[in-house]
Amino acid sequence: MINNILFGIISILWFIDEILTIIDLKKFGIDREANPLAKYFVIHGKGAFTAFKILSLVIFFYIVKYLEMMDYAAATVVLFFVGIVYVIVDIRNYEIMKGKF
């Protein structure tokens, strides 16, 4: 149950990251994207970038579900850690977008 909630929160944060990234790249240019894989998809348009974000989330989901079958507690720790990382990333992206960094 808790893993489903954590995954839902991560999914929301995952797409907040996408929105903030698109806004940031419109404002400051494509060279701001640090992830080379994401940059490749951004170059090919918003649709390609959105498809990349969806596909990466689905892959992450299946990895976590597989880990859950092996060790539920470990999957919870992974989800918690990834959630914290995405909160930090989203806050940082927002601050950068607003010009505070």
CYANA upper distance limits for C-alpha pairs under 8 A (distance plus 0.5 A):
  1 MET  CA      5 ILE  CA      7.06
  2 ILE  CA      6 LEU  CA      6.63
  2 ILE  CA     76 THR  CA      8.10
  3 ASN  CA      7 PHE  CA      6.44
  3 ASN  CA     75 ALA  CA      7.98
  3 ASN  CA     76 THR  CA      6.25
  3 ASN  CA     79 LEU  CA      7.57
  4 ASN  CA      8 GLY  CA      6.63
  5 ILE  CA      9 ILE  CA      6.80
  6 LEU  CA     10 ILE  CA      6.65
  6 LEU  CA     76 THR  CA      8.45
  6 LEU  CA     79 LEU  CA      6.70
  6 LEU  CA     80 PHE  CA      7.32
  6 LEU  CA     83 GLY  CA      7.78
  7 PHE  CA     11 SER  CA      6.54
  7 PHE  CA     61 PHE  CA      8.27
  7 PHE  CA     79 LEU  CA      7.15
  8 GLY  CA     12 ILE  CA      6.91
  9 ILE  CA     13 LEU  CA      6.77
  9 ILE  CA     83 GLY  CA      7.77
 10 ILE  CA     14 TRP  CA      6.34
 10 ILE  CA     79 LEU  CA      8.21
 10 ILE  CA     82 VAL  CA      7.88
 10 ILE  CA     83 GLY  CA      5.86
 10 ILE  CA     86 TYR  CA      7.71
 11 SER  CA     15 PHE  CA      6.98
 11 SER  CA     57 LEU  CA      7.74
 12 ILE  CA     16 ILE  CA      6.71
 13 LEU  CA     17 ASP  CA      6.65
 13 LEU  CA     83 GLY  CA      8.21
 13 LEU  CA     86 TYR  CA      6.64
 13 LEU  CA     87 VAL  CA      7.32
 13 LEU  CA     90 ASP  CA      7.65
 14 TRP  CA     18 GLU  CA      7.12
 14 TRP  CA     53 LYS  CA      8.13
 14 TRP  CA     57 LEU  CA      8.15
 14 TRP  CA     86 TYR  CA      7.49
 15 PHE  CA     19 ILE  CA      6.76
 15 PHE  CA     53 LYS  CA      8.02
 16 ILE  CA     20 LEU  CA      6.61
 16 ILE  CA     90 ASP  CA      7.45
 17 ASP  CA     21 THR  CA      6.41
 17 ASP  CA     86 TYR  CA      8.27
 17 ASP  CA     89 VAL  CA      7.97
 17 ASP  CA     90 ASP  CA      6.09
 17 ASP  CA     93 ASN  CA      8.00
 18 GLU  CA     22 ILE  CA      6.69
 18 GLU  CA     50 THR  CA      7.90
 18 GLU  CA     53 LYS  CA      7.79
 19 ILE  CA     23 ILE  CA      6.75
 20 LEU  CA     24 ASP  CA      6.46
 20 LEU  CA     90 ASP  CA      8.02
 20 LEU  CA     93 ASN  CA      6.86
 20 LEU  CA     94 TYR  CA      7.09
 20 LEU  CA     97 MET  CA      7.92
 21 THR  CA     25 LEU  CA      6.51
 21 THR  CA     33 GLU  CA      8.26
 21 THR  CA     93 ASN  CA      7.69
 22 ILE  CA     26 LYS  CA      6.66
 22 ILE  CA     46 LYS  CA      8.15
 23 ILE  CA     27 LYS  CA      6.72
 23 ILE  CA     97 MET  CA      7.97
 24 ASP  CA     28 PHE  CA      6.42
 24 ASP  CA     29 GLY  CA      8.00
 24 ASP  CA     32 ARG  CA      8.33
 24 ASP  CA     93 ASN  CA      8.30
 24 ASP  CA     96 ILE  CA      8.34
 24 ASP  CA     97 MET  CA      5.96
 25 LEU  CA     29 GLY  CA      5.13
 25 LEU  CA     30 ILE  CA      5.71
 25 LEU  CA     31 ASP  CA      8.34
 25 LEU  CA     32 ARG  CA      6.98
 25 LEU  CA     33 GLU  CA      7.80
 26 LYS  CA     30 ILE  CA      8.09
 27 LYS  CA     97 MET  CA      8.42
 28 PHE  CA     32 ARG  CA      7.30
 30 ILE  CA     39 LYS  CA      7.84
 30 ILE  CA     42 VAL  CA      8.13
 30 ILE  CA     43 ILE  CA      8.01
 33 GLU  CA     38 ALA  CA      7.86
 33 GLU  CA     39 LYS  CA      6.26
 34 ALA  CA     39 LYS  CA      7.81
 35 ASN  CA     39 LYS  CA      6.49
 36 PRO  CA     40 TYR  CA      6.71
 37 LEU  CA     41 PHE  CA      7.29
 38 ALA  CA     42 VAL  CA      6.62
 38 ALA  CA     49 PHE  CA      7.41
 38 ALA  CA     52 PHE  CA      7.92
 39 LYS  CA     43 ILE  CA      6.64
 40 TYR  CA     44 HIS  CA      7.34
 41 PHE  CA     45 GLY  CA      7.21
 41 PHE  CA     46 LYS  CA      8.47
 41 PHE  CA     48 ALA  CA      5.89
 41 PHE  CA     49 PHE  CA      5.32
 41 PHE  CA     52 PHE  CA      7.33
 42 VAL  CA     46 LYS  CA      6.73
 42 VAL  CA     48 ALA  CA      7.26
 42 VAL  CA     49 PHE  CA      5.60
 44 HIS  CA     48 ALA  CA      6.38
 44 HIS  CA     49 PHE  CA      7.89
 45 GLY  CA     49 PHE  CA      6.81
 46 LYS  CA     50 THR  CA      6.48
 47 GLY  CA     51 ALA  CA      6.62
 48 ALA  CA     52 PHE  CA      6.63
 49 PHE  CA     53 LYS  CA      6.75
 50 THR  CA     54 ILE  CA      6.67
 51 ALA  CA     55 LEU  CA      6.50
 52 PHE  CA     56 SER  CA      6.47
 53 LYS  CA     57 LEU  CA      6.62
 54 ILE  CA     58 VAL  CA      6.70
 55 LEU  CA     59 ILE  CA      6.68
 56 SER  CA     60 PHE  CA      6.59
 57 LEU  CA     61 PHE  CA      6.57
 58 VAL  CA     62 TYR  CA      6.86
 59 ILE  CA     63 ILE  CA      6.75
 60 PHE  CA     64 VAL  CA      6.68
 61 PHE  CA     65 LYS  CA      6.64
 62 TYR  CA     66 TYR  CA      6.55
 63 ILE  CA     67 LEU  CA      6.66
 64 VAL  CA     68 GLU  CA      6.48
 64 VAL  CA     75 ALA  CA      6.37
 64 VAL  CA     78 VAL  CA      8.38
 64 VAL  CA     79 LEU  CA      8.27
 65 LYS  CA     69 MET  CA      6.95
 65 LYS  CA     75 ALA  CA      8.26
 66 TYR  CA     70 MET  CA      7.22
 67 LEU  CA     71 ASP  CA      6.39
 67 LEU  CA     72 TYR  CA      7.45
 67 LEU  CA     74 ALA  CA      7.70
 67 LEU  CA     75 ALA  CA      6.12
 68 GLU  CA     72 TYR  CA      4.75
 68 GLU  CA     73 ALA  CA      8.00
 68 GLU  CA     74 ALA  CA      7.76
 68 GLU  CA     75 ALA  CA      5.72
 68 GLU  CA     76 THR  CA      8.48
 71 ASP  CA     75 ALA  CA      6.97
 72 TYR  CA     76 THR  CA      6.84
 73 ALA  CA     77 VAL  CA      6.81
 74 ALA  CA     78 VAL  CA      6.71
 75 ALA  CA     79 LEU  CA      6.61
 76 THR  CA     80 PHE  CA      6.54
 77 VAL  CA     81 PHE  CA      6.54
 78 VAL  CA     82 VAL  CA      6.57
 79 LEU  CA     83 GLY  CA      6.44
 80 PHE  CA     84 ILE  CA      6.76
 81 PHE  CA     85 VAL  CA      6.75
 82 VAL  CA     86 TYR  CA      6.63
 83 GLY  CA     87 VAL  CA      6.71
 84 ILE  CA     88 ILE  CA      6.81
 85 VAL  CA     89 VAL  CA      6.61
 86 TYR  CA     90 ASP  CA      6.38
 87 VAL  CA     91 ILE  CA      6.62
 88 ILE  CA     92 ARG  CA      6.55
 89 VAL  CA     93 ASN  CA      6.50
 90 ASP  CA     94 TYR  CA      6.55
 91 ILE  CA     95 GLU  CA      6.65
 92 ARG  CA     96 ILE  CA      6.60
 93 ASN  CA     97 MET  CA      6.48
 94 TYR  CA     98 LYS  CA      6.64
 95 GLU  CA     99 GLY  CA      6.82
 95 GLU  CA    100 LYS  CA      5.83
 95 GLU  CA    101 PHE  CA      6.88
 96 ILE  CA    100 LYS  CA      6.18
 96 ILE  CA    101 PHE  CA      5.58
